[in-house]
Amino acid sequence: TGREAGRIMAAGDLVPDELIVDIVRSRLPEAETGAGVLLDGFPRTLRQAQALDAMLAGEGHNVDFVLALDVPEQDLVDRLLHRAAVEGRADDTREAIT
């Protein structure tokens, strides 16, 4: 499933919620959760958040807090375009970003 997500991202497309949730579902039990877990970039959608809540509830856990960063859109575009130039990422094209 990780390879499938990689192919989708390399094409500049968004990875479907179901695939992302499956990846997190398979990897979360492997995490050492004694001090908690930080999920960077997940969940990104309401469906992903609902799936995460269900996963955690099934294990007797819950989300303690969420951190959201409010950044001007142009700053985000500039950062992604810079990342594309430095890392050569195919999914960071102006067309894919805007």
N, C-alpha and C positions, 0 to 999 in steps of 0.2 A: 504493500500500500504506500510506503514511503517513496518507492521508485515511481509509482504512478503519479503521486503528487509532484515529484520532481519534474516529470515529463510535462505535466499540465502547466507548472510555473515557468518552465523553460519556453513554453509556447506563448507566455505572456497572459495566460488565462487564470481565472480564480479557481482555486481548488474547491470542489463542492463541499458543503457542510458535512454530508454523510461521511466522506472520506476523511476529512480532518477529525471528526468525532471518533471514527474508528481508530485512527492513529493514536489519538490521546488516550482512548479507552485501553488500547493495548500497552501503552508505555507507562501510564500513571501507576499501575501496581508495582512497577519496577523501581519507582522513585523511593528514596529514603525520606520518609515524611515525618520523622520525629520532630523536626523544628518547623515543619510546614513545607509548602511547595509554592514556588513563584512561576506562574505561567505567563510568558511574554508573548503577546500577540494572539492569545486564545483566552476566552472566546472573542470573536469579532462580530458575530451576529446574534440575534435573539435566539435563534434555533440552537446555536452552539452553546449559549449560556444555559438554556433549558436542559440540554443534554448533559452539560457539566453538573448542574444541580442534581439531576437524576443519578448520575454516576456516583457523586459524592454521597448522596443520601443513602444509596445502596450499601455503602461502606460505613455508614454512621458518621459521616463528616459533613461539613458545610463550608461555604465561602465566608471567611471572616471579614474581609474588606476588599474593595476594588480601588485601584488607582487609575485615574484617567487624566491624560495630559492634553491640554488645549493649546494647539499650535496653529498659527496662521497657515492657511492652505499653501501659499506661495513658498513658505519655508519648507514645508513637507516636499513639495515638488522639487525644489532646489536640492534638498538632501538626497532624494532618490536619484535624480539625474547625476549628482556627484558620485553616488555609490555605483551607478551604472558605468561611469567613466573609469572608476578605480578598480572595480571588481569584474567588469565585463558581463554583468548580469543581463540576460536576454529579456527578463521580465520587467526591467526598469527603462522602458522606452517612453518617450514623451506621449506616444499614442496610448500606451497601456496605462499610464499614470493619469492623464487628463481625459 
